[in-house]
């Protein structure tokens, strides 16, 4: 047993002593390298992690009609098309608006630019847009869950 241990110890010492040392290449110290930095997103948000482009539909509550059928189409080029129809009122005419939208700095909600007389802020979620009030705050109350457009 002692003989086997001696052989193993000898082989181990032999293996380590035969290890070839590798000399590290020397770096030039007189070379200046310019590196362009790009902003790096530190966290995921709706803008950079969701498949937000597409068509969102729903029926939004209405004060003087049965509801407002709404379709909001968000395009990858940051343009939108909004189609609305007031249910149970008038001749069933569909109103259409076109424009562009911008993301807020956090990438969580959008603002429809040049929107006339209606809400223009939407929180962007997974396959849904949640309409915000005229000041951009979440709608509260018993009808809050009715202000959602789904993909």
C-alpha positions, 0 to 999 in steps of 0.5 A: 500500500505504501508503495502505491502511494509513493508511485502516485505521489511521484507521478503527480510531482512529475506531472506538475514539474513538467508543466510548460510556462507560457509567457504572456504577450506584452501589450503596447502602452502607447496606443490609444483606442477610441471606443464609441459607447452606446446607451445600454438598457438597464431594464426591460420595459413595454417598449423594448420587450413586448410585441406591441405593434398591432391592432387593439380592440374593445368597447369603451364606456360612453356617457350618452351611448351604449359604448364606443367600439374602438380599434387602435392600430399601432405601427412599428414606425410609431404611427397609429390609426384609431377607429371609433364607432358610437354604438346605439347613436347616430347612423353607425358612422366610423370615425378614423384618426391618423397620427403618430405616437411617442413613448414616455421616458420609462417605455411604459406608456404611449401618447397619441400626438395631435389627438382631438378631443379624446384620451391620448395616453395608454399604458402598454401591457402584454397584448393590451392597452389600458386607456389612461385619463386625460392627464395620463393617470390610471382610471379608477372606479368600478368601470376601470377594467372597461378601459382596456383594448385587447390585441 
